């Protein structure tokens, strides 16, 4: 079976390369960007302004290949790729939750952007806390690493 997707637009950010990009939206506080949706999808933005945050699903366009065991940004030990959010994955799909600042026609102005400039956008979904927030009792290997999130930036380890 083969699956293919066509981008619905592009995500723009101040990050021109992988190095120095915050590794999660929480570490990208106040970093602004925008989404330019293809005009044919503009009607799909109706009612989106009623949400404060959106989930972006995108293609890691600067990533190629993958390793099933990988060393993530928050650790110096290898973990299974599916226990990480590393960009080198069997399917190079990324996910970020960002804040909507405004919407003008086919452009969404966003913040808390942890995405490389001109990243192909595959889909947008509204972030709904009642659906998306879960109380957890385990955080795996990340449990003792969260304090380092704000100061950890992307480097060249996934080249």
Backbone torsions as a table, in degrees:
resi	resn	phi	psi	omega
1	UNK	NA	141.4	177.3
2	UNK	-125.2	139.8	179.3
3	UNK	-125.3	136.6	175.6
4	UNK	-135.7	150.1	179.4
5	UNK	-128.6	150.8	173.6
6	UNK	-114.2	131.6	179.7
7	UNK	-59.1	144.2	176.5
8	UNK	-95.3	-5.9	179.5
9	UNK	171.4	-169.1	179.4
10	UNK	-126.1	147.7	175.5
11	UNK	-102.1	128.4	179.3
12	UNK	-110.3	138.5	-179.8
13	UNK	-147.1	172.5	177.0
14	UNK	-77.0	-1.7	-173.5
15	UNK	-94.5	110.1	-176.6
16	UNK	-86.7	-19.1	178.3
17	UNK	-140.3	171.1	-177.6
18	UNK	-66.1	-35.1	-175.7
19	UNK	-67.1	129.9	176.6
20	UNK	91.2	-2.0	178.6
21	UNK	-75.3	133.6	173.4
22	UNK	-57.0	147.1	-172.3
23	UNK	-87.7	-8.6	175.5
24	UNK	-153.2	156.3	179.3
25	UNK	-56.2	-33.3	179.4
26	UNK	-63.7	-28.8	176.0
27	UNK	-86.5	-0.8	-178.1
28	UNK	-111.5	27.8	-175.6
29	UNK	-52.2	130.1	177.4
30	UNK	72.0	2.2	176.4
31	UNK	-79.0	122.3	-172.8
32	UNK	-97.6	153.3	176.8
33	UNK	-158.4	-169.8	176.6
34	UNK	-151.9	158.8	174.9
35	UNK	-115.1	128.1	172.7
36	UNK	-110.1	107.0	-179.9
37	UNK	-81.3	145.6	172.2
38	UNK	-59.0	138.4	-173.9
39	UNK	-55.9	-31.2	-178.9
40	UNK	-64.3	-14.5	-179.6
41	UNK	-104.1	4.3	-175.5
42	UNK	-56.2	-41.9	-179.2
43	UNK	-60.3	-24.9	178.2
44	UNK	-68.9	-11.8	178.6
45	UNK	-85.6	-8.2	179.5
46	UNK	-54.3	132.1	177.3
47	UNK	78.3	-4.0	179.8
48	UNK	-68.8	-27.6	-179.7
49	UNK	-63.9	-11.8	176.6
50	UNK	-78.8	-2.7	179.3
51	UNK	-112.6	147.3	178.6
52	UNK	-88.0	-27.4	-176.0
53	UNK	-133.2	154.3	175.8
54	UNK	-133.7	155.5	174.0
55	UNK	-98.7	124.4	177.0
56	UNK	-103.2	131.3	174.8
57	UNK	-114.2	122.8	-170.6
58	UNK	-142.2	170.5	-179.4
59	UNK	-99.7	126.1	174.7
60	UNK	-72.2	82.0	-171.8
61	UNK	-71.4	-13.8	178.2
62	UNK	-99.2	7.0	-177.1
63	UNK	-110.1	138.5	175.0
64	UNK	-140.1	148.2	-178.7
65	UNK	69.1	-179.1	178.7
66	UNK	-162.6	163.8	172.9
67	UNK	-131.8	137.2	-179.0
68	UNK	-74.4	-21.6	173.0
69	UNK	-117.1	126.2	-173.6
70	UNK	-142.0	153.5	177.1
71	UNK	-99.2	107.3	-177.4
72	UNK	-74.9	169.1	-177.2
73	UNK	-63.2	-30.8	-175.4
74	UNK	-89.8	4.9	-177.0
75	UNK	-147.0	164.6	176.2
76	UNK	-111.6	10.7	177.8
77	UNK	-112.2	151.7	177.7
78	UNK	-76.9	145.0	176.2
79	UNK	-136.8	160.4	173.3
80	UNK	-60.9	137.5	-175.4
81	UNK	-56.1	-31.8	-179.0
82	UNK	-78.1	-7.0	173.8
83	UNK	-99.6	13.5	179.4
84	UNK	-133.1	174.7	171.8
85	UNK	-113.6	27.0	-179.5
86	UNK	-59.3	146.0	-177.8
87	UNK	-75.8	-23.4	178.9
88	UNK	-86.3	99.9	-172.4
89	UNK	-133.6	161.0	176.6
90	UNK	-54.5	-37.4	170.6
91	UNK	-121.2	116.2	-171.9
92	UNK	-76.3	67.2	-177.8
93	UNK	-109.2	131.3	176.9
94	UNK	-112.4	160.4	-178.9
95	UNK	-143.3	130.6	176.6
96	UNK	-141.8	146.4	172.4
97	UNK	-105.5	121.3	-178.0
98	UNK	-125.9	160.4	178.3
99	UNK	-88.7	138.2	172.8
100	UNK	-85.9	126.5	172.5
101	UNK	-94.1	-43.3	177.6
102	UNK	-165.9	164.0	177.1
103	UNK	-131.2	127.2	177.2
104	UNK	-130.8	109.2	-177.0
105	UNK	55.3	-114.0	-177.2
106	UNK	-100.9	16.5	-178.6
107	UNK	-116.0	128.6	176.0
108	UNK	-111.0	120.2	176.5
109	UNK	-89.8	127.1	-171.6
110	UNK	-129.6	166.3	171.9
111	UNK	-142.9	169.2	-172.1
112	UNK	71.1	44.5	-173.3
113	UNK	-89.6	122.9	178.6
114	UNK	-118.8	40.2	-169.7
115	UNK	-128.0	142.9	178.1
116	UNK	-69.3	144.6	179.2
117	UNK	-54.5	140.7	177.7
118	UNK	63.1	35.9	175.9
119	UNK	-76.8	131.5	178.2
120	UNK	-67.4	126.9	179.9
121	UNK	-93.1	129.0	-180.0
122	UNK	-97.0	-36.1	-177.8
123	UNK	-163.6	160.9	176.0
124	UNK	-130.4	135.3	174.5
125	UNK	-133.5	145.7	177.2
126	UNK	-70.1	139.6	173.8
127	UNK	-84.8	122.3	-177.6
128	UNK	-125.3	105.2	-176.0
129	UNK	-51.1	-40.1	-179.4
130	UNK	-63.5	-23.6	177.7
131	UNK	-94.3	-37.9	-164.7
132	UNK	-100.9	-18.3	-179.6
133	UNK	-95.2	128.1	179.9
134	UNK	-128.5	137.4	172.0
135	UNK	-77.0	126.0	-177.7
136	UNK	-112.3	157.6	176.2
137	UNK	-115.5	-1.5	177.1
138	UNK	-143.7	137.6	175.5
139	UNK	-125.0	22.8	174.3
140	UNK	51.3	-147.0	-177.2
141	UNK	-66.3	-16.6	-177.1
142	UNK	-79.2	-16.8	-172.0
143	UNK	-48.2	-41.7	-177.7
144	UNK	-99.1	11.2	-174.7
145	UNK	-110.7	-12.3	-172.6
146	UNK	-58.6	-34.5	-179.3
147	UNK	-59.9	-23.1	-179.2
148	UNK	-87.0	-3.3	-172.9
149	UNK	-58.0	-49.1	-174.6
150	UNK	-64.5	-27.7	-177.3
151	UNK	-100.1	-1.7	-178.5
152	UNK	-94.6	126.8	179.9
153	UNK	-120.5	158.4	177.1
154	UNK	-63.2	147.9	176.3
155	UNK	-132.6	-159.2	-176.1
156	UNK	-94.9	14.0	-174.8
157	UNK	-64.5	-18.6	-179.3
158	UNK	-106.2	20.5	177.2
159	UNK	-72.3	NA	NA
